[in-house]
Amino acid sequence: MRAIVVQKFGATPELADVPVPTAGPGEVQVALDAAGVNPFDLKMADGLLEGKMPTDFPMILGVDGAGAVSAVGAGVTKFAVGDKVVGKFLTAPAGHGSWAQYATVPEDATLVPIPDGVTTVAAAALPTAGVTAQDLVDAAHIQPDQKVLIVGATGGVGSFLVQLANIAGAHVIATARGDAADQVARLGAAETIDYTRARPADPHVVDPDPVGYRDSNVTDAVRFTHPDGIDVLFDLVSGPADFASHATLVRRGGHAYSITWGADENALREREITGGNFESKGRSAELARLLTRVTAGDVVVPVQMTVPLDAAPAVLGAGSARGKTVLAI
Ligand SMILES: NC(=O)c1ccc[n+]([C@@H]2O[C@H](COP(=O)([O-])OP(=O)(O)OC[C@H]3O[C@@H](n4cnc5c(N)ncnc54)[C@H](OP(=O)(O)O)[C@@H]3O)[C@@H](O)[C@H]2O)c1
């Protein structure tokens, strides 16, 4: 079968011909139609899991995938051949991912039926980014009218998070380059901040936009419009220095989360801010809940582009995401 693999950690991903995996006891074999692309895929290829999880090589990349059950192993009770399913194809040993024509997973892994009306392309965009966004909103217990700042709102996690925070009743402030402001506004942001906007070269020049954002500093821009601070910070991209700056906006007793290990949790506790470094733990129940929201039309699946499987090496780590990229297999 065709698959995108790396021969060792750090190697260049390539299209390869590898054996079709067979479903062992308790496992489900899925004929994949579509697979999601996440920043994690490149990190995994570069060795993020080295020493943490046994890995088989050539390592087939890809975590998120959707398709139809093509075989079931002995003892499988939850799924039958022909069922349309979506899930996460990452269990130990790693290296048997979703960027392939077939993959196998234990039936108790993160794997759920795709409801009628949801395409496999849309489903494949959900497991990592969508469930992370939903887990964040659940963790923060957002209350109506709370001010929620989302840094990195235009990418995979952010485009779901803007929608889900808006549904929870938040006043969403989202960072986005100028050309993406409309997109995040359509998804539910009440305000957008262009984090790339340059500070005027001469500080003595009269600001032509005195009520607008005057520099590239997100913290200054939010403080300018919300001098009393914000209730929740979801920072999806920053390192420690920028996260610490953004966190100064959060009121005492508020919530601040980093999904890129940027939070100094002791510093947050000193200001009675809950949250910190956040890792999504959502599994089948959470994925099924998100699919229900998609089916109801409450959540739009923001697919930026769909490309063929063999284009995966070109889109991996491409940056400047506007929603999700999905591989058509
Ligand atoms: N901890 C967890 O459980 C967990 C779960 C999922 C993902 N993650 C991690 O979270 C990060 C985001 O994931 P993702 O899937 O949303 O990535 P993504 O789809 O690549 O999106 C990142 C977005 O951030 C924007 N961006 C980059 N630098 C920015 C900055 N300084 N300020 C504001 N926006 C900026 C990018 O567009 P522009 O550059 O054009 O602005 C892009 O739209 C990744 O590092 C991923 O590995 C962690």
The ligand as an SDF file (V2000), in Angstrom:
LIG
                    3D

 48 52  0  0  0  0  0  0  0  0999 V2000
   -0.8440   20.4630   24.0900 N   0  0  0  0  0  0  0  0  0  0  0  0
   -1.7140   19.8740   23.2740 C   0  0  0  0  0  0  0  0  0  0  0  0
   -2.5150   19.0170   23.6890 O   0  0  0  0  0  0  0  0  0  0  0  0
   -1.7340   20.2780   21.8170 C   0  0  0  0  0  0  0  0  0  0  0  0
   -2.7720   19.8340   20.9950 C   0  0  0  0  0  0  0  0  0  0  0  0
   -2.8150   20.2700   19.6750 C   0  0  0  0  0  0  0  0  0  0  0  0
   -1.8110   21.1170   19.1950 C   0  0  0  0  0  0  0  0  0  0  0  0
   -0.7950   21.4790   20.0200 N   0  0  0  0  0  0  0  0  0  0  0  0
    0.2620   22.4060   19.5370 C   0  0  0  0  0  0  0  0  0  0  0  0
   -0.3220   23.6840   19.4660 O   0  0  0  0  0  0  0  0  0  0  0  0
    0.2800   24.4340   18.4120 C   0  0  0  0  0  0  0  0  0  0  0  0
   -0.8150   24.9720   17.4870 C   0  0  0  0  0  0  0  0  0  0  0  0
   -1.4580   23.8860   16.8430 O   0  0  0  0  0  0  0  0  0  0  0  0
   -2.3560   24.1100   15.5390 P   0  0  0  0  0  0  0  0  0  0  0  0
   -2.7870   22.7850   15.0640 O   0  0  0  0  0  0  0  0  0  0  0  0
   -3.3890   25.1400   15.7910 O   0  0  0  0  0  0  0  0  0  0  0  0
   -1.2320   24.7150   14.5470 O   0  0  0  0  0  0  0  0  0  0  0  0
   -1.4220   25.4160   13.1250 P   0  0  0  0  0  0  0  0  0  0  0  0
   -2.6230   24.8400   12.4540 O   0  0  0  0  0  0  0  0  0  0  0  0
   -0.1120   25.3590   12.4440 O   0  0  0  0  0  0  0  0  0  0  0  0
   -1.7800   26.9280   13.4890 O   0  0  0  0  0  0  0  0  0  0  0  0
   -0.9130   27.8370   14.0940 C   0  0  0  0  0  0  0  0  0  0  0  0
   -1.4510   29.2430   13.7400 C   0  0  0  0  0  0  0  0  0  0  0  0
   -0.8110   30.2200   14.5180 O   0  0  0  0  0  0  0  0  0  0  0  0
   -0.4860   31.3510   13.6880 C   0  0  0  0  0  0  0  0  0  0  0  0
    0.6570   31.9850   14.3380 N   0  0  0  0  0  0  0  0  0  0  0  0
    1.9600   31.6430   14.2600 C   0  0  0  0  0  0  0  0  0  0  0  0
    2.7080   32.4360   15.0650 N   0  0  0  0  0  0  0  0  0  0  0  0
    1.8480   33.2910   15.6680 C   0  0  0  0  0  0  0  0  0  0  0  0
    2.0090   34.3370   16.6240 C   0  0  0  0  0  0  0  0  0  0  0  0
    3.1990   34.6750   17.1260 N   0  0  0  0  0  0  0  0  0  0  0  0
    0.9090   34.9830   17.0490 N   0  0  0  0  0  0  0  0  0  0  0  0
   -0.3180   34.6670   16.5590 C   0  0  0  0  0  0  0  0  0  0  0  0
   -0.5370   33.6850   15.6480 N   0  0  0  0  0  0  0  0  0  0  0  0
    0.5480   32.9980   15.2130 C   0  0  0  0  0  0  0  0  0  0  0  0
   -0.2140   30.7480   12.3110 C   0  0  0  0  0  0  0  0  0  0  0  0
   -0.5090   31.6130   11.2330 O   0  0  0  0  0  0  0  0  0  0  0  0
    0.3770   32.8840   10.8410 P   0  0  0  0  0  0  0  0  0  0  0  0
    1.8130   32.4790   11.0290 O   0  0  0  0  0  0  0  0  0  0  0  0
    0.0360   33.1960    9.4020 O   0  0  0  0  0  0  0  0  0  0  0  0
   -0.0640   33.9620   11.7570 O   0  0  0  0  0  0  0  0  0  0  0  0
   -1.2470   29.6120   12.2790 C   0  0  0  0  0  0  0  0  0  0  0  0
   -2.4840   30.0620   11.7730 O   0  0  0  0  0  0  0  0  0  0  0  0
    1.2700   23.4810   17.7400 C   0  0  0  0  0  0  0  0  0  0  0  0
    2.5530   23.7170   18.2760 O   0  0  0  0  0  0  0  0  0  0  0  0
    0.7700   22.1020   18.1450 C   0  0  0  0  0  0  0  0  0  0  0  0
    1.7800   21.1200   18.1100 O   0  0  0  0  0  0  0  0  0  0  0  0
   -0.7360   21.0920   21.3160 C   0  0  0  0  0  0  0  0  0  0  0  0
  1  2  1  0
  2  3  2  0
  2  4  1  0
  4  5  1  0
  4 48  2  0
  5  6  2  0
  6  7  1  0
  7  8  2  0
  8  9  1  0
  8 48  1  0
  9 10  1  0
  9 46  1  0
 10 11  1  0
 11 12  1  0
 11 44  1  0
 12 13  1  0
 13 14  1  0
 14 15  2  0
 14 16  1  0
 14 17  1  0
 17 18  1  0
 18 19  2  0
 18 20  1  0
 18 21  1  0
 21 22  1  0
 22 23  1  0
 23 24  1  0
 23 42  1  0
 24 25  1  0
 25 26  1  0
 25 36  1  0
 26 27  1  0
 26 35  1  0
 27 28  2  0
 28 29  1  0
 29 30  1  0
 29 35  2  0
 30 31  1  0
 30 32  2  0
 32 33  1  0
 33 34  2  0
 34 35  1  0
 36 37  1  0
 36 42  1  0
 37 38  1  0
 38 39  2  0
 38 40  1  0
 38 41  1  0
 42 43  1  0
 44 45  1  0
 44 46  1  0
 46 47  1  0
M  CHG  2   8   1  16  -1
M  END
$$$$
